Amino acid sequence: MSQDLLERREQIFGRGAHLFYQKPLTIVRGEGVYLYDENGERFVDMYNNVPCIGHCHPHLVDAINTQVANLNVHNRYLHDGILTYAERLVATHHDGIESVVMSCTGTEANEVAMLMARTITGGEGFICTDAAYHGNSAAVRQLTRARGSKNIKPIPFPESYRCEAEDRAQYLAFKTEGVKLAGMLICSLCANEGLPTIPHGFMGKAADMVRDAGGVVIADEVQAGLGRSGNWWGYEASDFVPDIVSMGKPLGAGVPLAATASSREYVEQFRRGSGYFNTFASSPLQAAAGNAVLDVFESEQLVSNSATVGTYLSEHLEKVNSRVAQIGDTRHQGLFVAIEWVESRDTKKPDREGAIRIVNRLKERGFLIGNAGAFGNVLKLRPPLVFAKEHADAFLDAYADVVNA
Ligand SMILES: Cc1ncc(COP(=O)(O)O)c(C=O)c1O
């Protein structure tokens, strides 16, 4: 069955459409933190952040079913649900976040954020990190592992483990090149960079410097946000106050739902300047999904669960990891854990192949994690936020066997 699907996939998608795991999985069902393959084998999902309230949560399923059975249209009509959702979403942010532009993907949310920054500042230049990923449109992908161009200048991501930053630094040159700054777009936790331990005060200082230079600060919360860090938003964990936030992935728990939020003034400037329209955004379906997700966050207290279970998991992992020669560093923010798999602690040289081996062995033991980060050597644990201590305990047993084998 899997071989047949693999061949059909290569034929119809073309080779190069990435799949996880040396022996790819055929997943047919999800429930809570569990995924099931076609043979009924159960896996603990410790990778997927989109189903943040757990796979196929009954409250979400009911809300979506009810909505699509009743109405789903575009956003050129008044609708209470989407306004309620936008109000609830804004209320989770700092006071300066007042109004929202809805969209469908993280890429679009970042496109809107960049356009908004350009409109507000009249600038064109963006600062990002040198190992960033913010999406795949023509505009946003210029920030992916950027090496520097007229309008995009990368700074070394704040990596406190290897401290090679100076070697990779490309110094800011907007001023000398006559490019006006629009802003800085940065993931609040530097998630794709490998969840580095961001030095205390770094983000706040960077934000101040950007504002002093006439730019605005955009926090990409697509991966970092909605409870992942044990706070509502990653910028709270990294201690800075963004002017604009972009959100996506977990907001709709599988229904495409993304948003860019800022002050009412900035949002209105953007709307005047762009006439932005997005066919599937601000729909009753998005509202139903978004509201259902927030309901579950409240009723199941998922932000605090992320903080407590994340700390529990990472403390126990550290005990195991301190005895493993190939593990150089264990970092966590809520239910987001990053483990540096290295050739040796002395050289700190990233061992991507070794990390991939661990990922595949854990899959054979029934636990799904990934490898990521600037060098692909970071074991990435980022389960749905309903992940509980009992799941952590089961994982820790298998993990200890695998990393010590
Ligand atoms: C930090 C970050 N921003 C933006 C995106 C793009 O989101 P999407 O794939 O929904 O366009 C991603 C996707 O992985 C991401 O990790």
Ligand as a Chemical Component Dictionary entry (heavy atoms), coordinates in Angstrom:
data_LIG
# 
_chem_comp.id                   LIG 
_chem_comp.type                 NON-POLYMER 
_chem_comp.pdbx_formal_charge   0 
_chem_comp.three_letter_code    LIG 
# 
loop_
_chem_comp_atom.comp_id 
_chem_comp_atom.atom_id 
_chem_comp_atom.alt_atom_id 
_chem_comp_atom.type_symbol 
_chem_comp_atom.charge 
_chem_comp_atom.model_Cartn_x 
_chem_comp_atom.model_Cartn_y 
_chem_comp_atom.model_Cartn_z 
_chem_comp_atom.pdbx_ordinal 
LIG C1 C1 C 0 7.970 31.187 11.340 1  
LIG C2 C2 C 0 7.121 30.906 10.132 2  
LIG N1 N1 N 0 6.547 31.926 9.488  3  
LIG C3 C3 C 0 5.766 31.737 8.414  4  
LIG C4 C4 C 0 5.568 30.486 7.878  5  
LIG C5 C5 C 0 4.725 30.294 6.648  6  
LIG O1 O1 O 0 3.468 29.788 6.966  7  
LIG P1 P1 P 0 2.579 29.083 5.830  8  
LIG O2 O2 O 0 3.238 27.804 5.457  9  
LIG O3 O3 O 0 1.234 28.900 6.494  10 
LIG O4 O4 O 0 2.496 30.033 4.692  11 
LIG C6 C6 C 0 6.152 29.378 8.515  12 
LIG C7 C7 C 0 5.937 28.018 7.981  13 
LIG O5 O5 O 0 6.572 27.060 8.303  14 
LIG C8 C8 C 0 6.943 29.596 9.669  15 
LIG O6 O6 O 0 7.539 28.583 10.292 16 
# 
loop_
_chem_comp_bond.comp_id 
_chem_comp_bond.atom_id_1 
_chem_comp_bond.atom_id_2 
_chem_comp_bond.value_order 
_chem_comp_bond.pdbx_ordinal 
LIG C1 C2 SING 1  
LIG C2 N1 SING 2  
LIG C2 C8 DOUB 3  
LIG N1 C3 DOUB 4  
LIG C3 C4 SING 5  
LIG C4 C5 SING 6  
LIG C4 C6 DOUB 7  
LIG C5 O1 SING 8  
LIG O1 P1 SING 9  
LIG P1 O2 DOUB 10 
LIG P1 O3 SING 11 
LIG P1 O4 SING 12 
LIG C6 C7 SING 13 
LIG C6 C8 SING 14 
LIG C7 O5 DOUB 15 
LIG C8 O6 SING 16 
# 
